[in-house]
Amino acid sequence: MSTLDPGVAERLTLNDQGLLPAIVQQHDTGEVLMLAWMDAEALRRTLDTGRGTYWSRSRREYWVKGETSGHTQRVVEVRLDCDGDTVLVKVDQTGPACHTGTRTCFDDGAIGG
């Protein structure tokens, strides 16, 4: 089993639960699809497999987007923000990204003003 590149691992700033938010974006349109959570292992799996792999806080287990639904994410690029506390995962999304069946988890429209 491979490990996360030490140069990447040392840049990570994880929260108290050992996680960082992962903003998932459609690579060619810039559309924000979802927000998920990753730890160092989920990031390693994502980089190694090219498939969006995340940590489920409620189930306390790793999950690969689309493994059961077929709505997969082929990872095109991964970027770490300047503080190392957020990751941007650019993907080619197949099917809906949201568990509700909508294209993105942000399809409910704007709130306020």
C-alpha positions in Angstrom: 0.0 0.0 0.0 1.3 3.4 -0.9 1.5 6.4 1.5 0.6 10.0 0.9 3.6 11.9 -0.4 5.4 13.4 2.6 5.7 16.8 0.9 1.9 16.9 0.6 1.3 15.4 4.1 3.4 18.1 5.8 1.3 20.8 4.1 -2.0 19.5 5.4 -3.7 21.5 8.2 -6.3 19.1 9.6 -9.1 20.0 12.0 -9.6 18.5 15.4 -11.2 15.4 13.9 -8.2 14.9 11.5 -10.2 16.1 8.5 -10.2 18.9 5.9 -13.1 20.0 3.7 -13.0 19.0 0.0 -14.7 21.3 -2.4 -15.6 19.2 -5.5 -15.8 21.1 -8.8 -16.7 20.1 -12.4 -13.3 20.6 -14.1 -14.5 22.1 -17.4 -17.3 24.4 -16.2 -16.2 25.4 -12.7 -19.5 24.4 -11.3 -19.3 23.6 -7.6 -20.8 20.1 -7.2 -20.5 19.2 -3.5 -18.5 19.5 -0.3 -17.2 16.4 1.4 -14.5 15.6 4.0 -11.1 14.0 3.6 -8.3 12.9 5.8 -4.8 12.1 4.6 -5.8 8.5 3.7 -8.8 9.6 1.7 -6.6 12.1 -0.2 -4.0 9.4 -0.8 -6.7 7.0 -2.2 -8.1 9.8 -4.4 -4.6 10.6 -5.8 -3.7 6.9 -6.3 -7.0 5.8 -7.9 -8.2 8.9 -9.7 -11.6 8.4 -8.1 -13.2 10.8 -5.6 -12.7 9.1 -2.2 -14.0 10.7 1.0 -14.6 10.2 4.7 -18.1 9.8 5.9 -18.5 11.5 9.3 -21.8 9.9 10.0 -20.9 6.3 8.9 -17.2 6.7 10.0 -15.9 5.0 6.9 -14.4 5.8 3.5 -16.6 6.0 0.5 -15.9 6.3 -3.2 -18.3 8.6 -5.0 -20.5 6.6 -7.3 -19.5 3.2 -5.9 -23.2 2.3 -5.3 -25.0 4.9 -7.4 -22.9 4.8 -10.5 -22.6 8.6 -10.4 -18.8 8.5 -10.5 -16.1 11.2 -10.3 -13.0 10.9 -12.4 -10.5 13.1 -10.7 -8.8 15.5 -13.1 -6.8 17.6 -10.7 -6.4 18.1 -6.9 -5.2 21.4 -5.4 -4.4 22.3 -1.8 -5.3 25.8 -0.7 -2.6 28.3 0.6 -3.2 27.4 4.3 -3.4 23.6 3.6 -6.8 23.4 5.3 -9.0 22.9 2.2 -8.6 20.7 -0.8 -10.1 21.5 -4.3 -11.0 18.3 -6.2 -11.6 19.0 -9.9 -13.6 16.1 -11.4 -15.4 14.9 -14.4 -18.8 14.0 -12.8 -21.0 11.3 -14.3 -24.6 11.8 -13.3 -25.9 13.7 -10.3 -23.3 14.7 -7.7 -25.9 15.1 -4.9 -27.4 12.2 -3.0 -30.8 13.9 -3.6 -30.5 13.3 -7.3 -29.7 16.9 -8.3 -26.7 17.8 -10.4 -25.1 19.7 -7.5 -25.7 19.9 -3.8 -26.2 23.6 -4.3 -29.3 23.4 -6.6 -31.8 24.7 -4.1 -31.2 28.3 -5.2 -29.8 31.4 -3.6 -30.8 32.3 0.0 -31.3 35.9 1.1 -30.8 39.2 -0.8 
